[in-house]
Amino acid sequence: MPDYAASMHSSFSEQAGRDEMSSYSDEETRSFDYEEKTVAVEDDYISSDEDDVESEHEEQDEAVREDMRKLQDDAILHGKFRLINRVGEGTFSTVYKAEDLTWDQGAFQAELLEPYRSPKKKRRTGPKRQYVALKKIYVTSSPSRILNELEILYDLRGHRAVCHIKAAFRLDDQVVAVLPYFPHTDFRLMFRTFLVEDMRHYFKSLLEGLDFVHNATVIHRDIKPTNFLYNPKLRRGVLVDFGLAEYESEGGNCLCKVGRTSYTSSFVSKFEKIMDAAQGSSPAPAGYPRNDSRPSRRANRAGTRGFRAPEVLFKCPNQTTKIDVWSVGVILLTFLARRFPFFHSMDDADALIEIGCIFGQQKMQRAAAEHGLVFDTTIPSISEKGYSLSRIIQWSSLVTDLTGREVQAIQLLKHLLDLSPRTRCTAARALQHDFFNNPEGDDLPWGGDDPEQLQHHATQHHDETACDAGDDVKLI
């Protein structure tokens, strides 16, 4: 492993301790001892020149080319990587596809991979290109946040469905992380044509990676289609972008932590009595109070709009790995309804209204009461009991009858989109569902697109975003 990767940790620990803006604690962090630990990676995990050869000939904007030239001329990268193109850009980082020039020179890749290769997968002879993803993290990110992401990436090594870190180094006032490059197809080219059988492989790979992450007590916080790079040809994907991830903690005080159903029920009953009494008085003015004297709730709200769980929107201080499971449910709902994005709210209030339109006022009131809050609205589109997920999917996808496998998928969806984090299933429990282990009935009547054709379309549209930094709005 190069020296710049091993020395990165100490300098950033010093800056992280001085960073007052970070929301992370100044706990003693683990050292990146790359020479003592290795990473188990499959041979097909890292892309070769057989994958997406057309990407090297893609037209680049002049500003992008100039940025790549400056990065390429840096002494640290020179002779080690050859930048090919920019494949992703987000709020906090930019991702480049690059050729690893030291692969055939006995560099760290061979060191890491050799003990795990089977005899049939020994390194091939001859000129073979190997690609990596270089994630350049901007200086606008706090040092503590950068260090947190790199540590989590290092701790989550060893699973083929989770992106790990290969190296990291300082580049002036920025940090560059070297990640595996995984060829994949843009989600927007898949979600309308996937068979339910394709969905089964997609979500099995996603939940397996998420289960591995959750077993390490890590909350990803930003599960969405662009952060799960799926290859339909291999029928597996890789979970990426841990920029918002954090280790699960005890959290703050919240009624949901107590988990007493009787108390929640009494809270709702008391709320209903208050509302009945208020109906006889003059109605309160509509809208938000100009000077609200009520104490504000503070909690982590990080995530992408449309994929955040109800407890995040309710600002619950006791958030767990269950918020990632909700996000998986939103992706499954997108597949089944053939609608992306399914939720498209601009703020927390609108997001709760969108969810309320599906589940109804009664369930939303109980969900709010579980966190010691009150949910009340006079919006006519939010009915008392809401609508079934089956009805919503049939309406959105314009189908009259659901196949047997679609019914199984909807049964799984009900466990993923449970408003209560206490009763919402875990990733491990979801993997035990019959949708994955005992598929029944027929699949969709149409054939969908060939995986290789999808891969070709993805190349033509220049939509690959290897180890994407996140191209959607992230709310902090």
N, C-alpha and C positions, 0 to 999 in steps of 0.2 A: 504494500500500500504506500502511495507517495507520502512524503513527509508533510506536504501542505494539508493533507486530510487529517493527520493525527494532531497537528498543531492548532487546528482551527478552534477547538473547544476552549482552550485556555483564554484566548483573547476575547472571545465572545462572552465568557463567563464574567469577565471584568465589566464589560459594557452592560450586560444584563442586570448586574447588581446596581448600576447607577440609573437605570431606566425607571423613572417614576410614573410613566404613563402606562406601563404594562399592567395587565390584570392578573398576571401570574405571580406567585410568591417567589421569594428569593431563596428557595431551598437549595441545598447542595445537589448539584447535578452529576450524572454519571459521565465518566470519561469515554470518549470514542476510541477505544482500544481496538483498532481494526486488525492489528497483527495477531492478536490472541484469539479472535473469534472469526468464524467464517459464515458465509451466507449460502444456504442451499437454494440453488436456482436451477430450473430445468433448462436444457439446451435450447429449446424452442422459445424460451422466454425473451431472449435478446434477439432483436431483428437482424437479419442478414441482408445482403444485397438482393436476395430473391424477393424481398418484400418491398412493394411500392417503389420500384426503381424510377418511376416517372417523377417522383417527388423531387429528385435532384434537378430536374429541368423545369420546375415550376417558375413562373414569372414572379419576381419579387418587386415590391415597391422600392423606390430609390432610398427612402429613409430607412427601410428595413435592411437593405444591402449595406448602407453606410454603418448602421449599428452593428451588423454582423462583422464587417471589416474591422471595426475598432475592437470588438471582442476577440476576433481571431488573432489580431496582432499582439494581444497581451502576452507577456512573457510566460505566464503560467499555462495558458492554453496552447501556445505555439509549439508545434511538434507533437502534441498529445491528442488534439481533437481538430477535426475539420468541420466547420459549421456548414450545414446544407440548406436549411430554411428555418423560418419561424413557424412553429406549429401551434402555438397557443399564447394568449396574452390576457392577463387579468389585472385586477386592482393592485395586487401586491407583487406580481412577478411576471416574467415572460419565459416561455419554454422554446428551446431550439432543438431541432434534430441535428445530430452531429455524428460523424464517423469517428470511431475510436481508433486512432492511428497506432496505439501501443498494444493492441490486442495480440498481434503476432510477434510481439517482442518480449513476451514473458512478463507482462505487467500484471496488475492486481486482478484483472478478470480471470486469467488462467489460474492464478493462485486460489481464487475463491471457488471456481467451478470444478477444477480437476478432481477433488475427492468425491464429488457427487455424481460424476458421469459414469454411466454404465459402459461396458466394453464397446457397445454398438454406437456410443455417442462420444467417443474420444475425439479430440480436436482434429478437424479435417486438414489435410495438407493443401497447399496451393494458396493463391491470393483470394482470401475470403473477407469481405467487408463486414464489420460489425458496427451496429449503431447504438447510440445512447441518447438520452434526453438530458439536456443541460437546462436546469431551472435557475434562472437569474432572479434572485429575490431583491426587490428594490430597497433603497435606504429608508423609505417611508415606513417600512415594517419595523417594529420595535425589536431591539436585540433579544429581549426575552422571548418574544414570539418566534423569532427565527430559530433560536436555540431549542425552544420547545418542539418545533416541527422536526428539526433534524434528529433530536433525541428519540422522538416517537417513531420516525422512519427507521432508525437504527434498531430500536427495540422490537419492531414488528417484522423482523426478517424471518425467513423460513417458510413462508406460505406462498404458493404460486398465485393466489388470487389477491395478494396485497403487495403493492409497490414498496420496495425497500430502497435504502440509500446505498450507493456504491462508494461515493467519496464526496467531499465537500471542501471548498477552499475560499479564502478571501480574495476579492477582486476590487481593489480600492475601497470604496465605502459600501460595497455590496457583497453578497454571498452567492456562490454558485454551487448548486447541488447536482451531482451526477447520478442520474436515475436510469434504470433499464428502459429501453424503448420498446413499446408494445404496439404492433400494427393492429388497427381496429377500424370499425365502420361507424360512421356518424349515426347517432341514435335517431336523428330525424329521417334517415333513410330506411330505418328498420321498423319503427313502432307501428306503422300502418300496414305492414305486410307480414309481420311475424305470425306464424301458426302458434297455437297454444303449446305445442311440443317445443317450439323454439323458445317460448317464454319460460317453459319449465327448466331448460338448460341455463337460460340467462339468469333467472332468479336463484337457481341452485348455486351457481358460481358466486353470485353476489352475496347470498346469505352465508355461504361457507367462509368467504373472506371476512364478512362482518362478524361472524361468530368468533373467528380467530382474533379479530381486533377487540371485541368485547371481553373475551377471556383474558386479555391483557389489561383489563379495566380502562380501556381507552374509549372515549366517545368521539366519533368522527365529526359530528355536528354539521356536515355539509354533504350528505348523501343526495345525489341527483344524477341524472343520466350522463352528463358530461364528466362526472368524476368516477364513472365506472366504464373503463375502456373495454368494449366487448368485441371479440373476433368471432363472427358467426361460422367461419370455416373451422376454427378450433373448438367452437362451442364452449368457450370460457372467456373470462374477462379479468381485469385487474383493477382493484380499488386504488385510487390515487388522490392526491391533493389533501394533505393533512395539515394545511395551514391554519385551520380553525380547531383542530383536534385538541383534546385535553384529557387528562387522567380523571377518572371518576372520583369524586370526593363525597364527603358526608353531606355537603350542601347546608342550606339554612333551614330555619323553622318553617314548616308548612303543614297544613292539615293532611295533605296527601301522604306525608311521611308517617303519620299516625296510622292511617289505614283502617279507621273504624267506620264501617258502613252505617252503623246506627247514628253516629254523630252527624255524618253527612246527610242522612235522611231527615234528621231533626232540623238541620240547618235549612234544607229546602222547604220543609213544612213551615218553618217560621217565616221564610221569605214569602211563601204563598199567602200567609195570613196578612203580612204587611201590604202586599200588593192588592189584596181584596179590600183592605181598609182604605187604601189610597185611591181606589176607584171612585169613591164618593166625594173626594175633594177635587179641587181644581187641578187640571193636569199641569205638570211641570213643563217649562219651555223646552222645545226640542233643541238638540245640538249639544256641544261641549261647554261646560262652564268656563267663563273667561278667566276667573281666578279660583281655581280649584284648591280648597283648603285641605282636602284629604291627603294623608301621607302617601307618597309615591312608593311603588314597589320597585326594587332594583334586583335584576337578575341578568344572567347571560342571555342575550338574544341573538347570538351569532348564528348565521345560516343563510340560506337562499330563499327568497320569497316564493311562496307556493309549496315549499317542502318542509316548513317548520311545524313541529308538533303543537297541539293545543296547549300543553303545559309551558312551552316556550312563549307562546302568544299571551298566556295568562301571567307571564313573568314569575313562574314558580322558581324559587331558589334551590329546589331539590331536584334538579334534572339528572336523569340517568341515561344509560345506553338505550333505553326504550325510545328516545327521540329519534334515533337512527332507524328503528323499526318502522315508525310512522312514515318516514321518508321513503322507505322501500315500498310501503303500501301505496303511496302516491304514485310512484313509478309504475307499479302493477296496475293501478287504476287508469293511468295514461295508456298503457298497452291495451287493456280490455276495452276502454272507451274510444280508442283511436283518436285521442284529442290531446294535443300538446301545445302550450302548457295547459294543464287541467285547471289549476288555480292560478289566478293572475292578479292578485290584489297588490295595492301599492303601499299599504300600511297594515299594522296589526289589527285595527278595528275592522277593516274590510276583509282581512283574512279570516277573522272569526265569523263574519257574516257569511262568507262563502261556505265555510264548514257548516254553519248553522242551517243553510239552505238545504243541505243534504240530510243532516241528522235531526233537525227540528229543535224547537225551543226546549222541550222537556229534557232531552238528553244534554243539551248545552248547559242548561241550568244546573243539572246534577254535576256535570264536569267542572263547571265554575265553582260550585259549592265545595267540591273536593279540595280546592285550593283556597277556600275561604273567601271566595268572590261571588258576585251576583251578576248574572247575565240576563239582561232584559232588553227587548227591542220591540218596536211597533211596525217593523218592516213586514208588509203583507206576504212577501215571497218566502218568509221563514214560517213554515207551518208548525203546528204543535208537535206532531209526531215524525215529521220529515218523510223521506222517501227511502225505499230499499235500494241497495247498491245494484241489484239485478235490474231494476227498472231504469235507473240512471244509465247503466251501461247499454241497455237495449235502446234507449232513446238517443244516446250520443253516437252509438255505432250504427244506428239505423238497421238493426236486425230484429226480427220478430221472435225467433226461437234461439235459445242458447244450446250449444252442444254440451255433451256430458263433461268434457274437460273444462269448458268455460265455467260450468256450475261449480266444479271443484276449485277452480281458480278464485271464484267469487267467495267461496267458503273460506279459503285462506285469506282473502282480502279483508274479510270481516274481523279476523284475528289481528291483522296488521294495523287496520284503521280503527282500533278501539280507542275511544276518547279518553279512557282512564289508563294512565301509565301502570297502575297496579295490576290490572287484568290484561293488559296488552301482552301478546306473546313475545318471547325472546327469539333471537335469530336461530338458536339451537332448537327451540320448540317448533318453529316454523318449518325447519328442515325435516321434521318427523311427520309432516302433514301428508295425507294421501295424494295430494297434488303432485308430490315428488316421488313417492314410493309406490303408489298404486293407482296410476292414471286409469280412468274409466271412460267409457263412451267414445264418441267420435270426436275427431278434431274439426277444425274449421273446414268448410266445404271447398275453399279455394286454396291454391297451392303456394301462394307467396312467391318471393323472389329467391333465386339461387344464391347461396352465400358468396360464391365467387363473383357473381355479377354485382352483388351489393358492395363487395370490396372494390371492384372496378369503379363503380359510381362514386364511392367515397374518395378515391384518388382524383377523379376528374373534378370533383367539387372542391378539392383542397380543404376538406373539412377535418382532417386528422389533427388531433390535439393531444399528442402523447404526453402523459403525465400532466394533464391540463392544470393550469393555475386557477381556473375558474373564470368563465366568461360571463357569468350572470351577476346581478347585483347582490352583494353580500351585506347584510344588515348587522351592525355591531351595537 
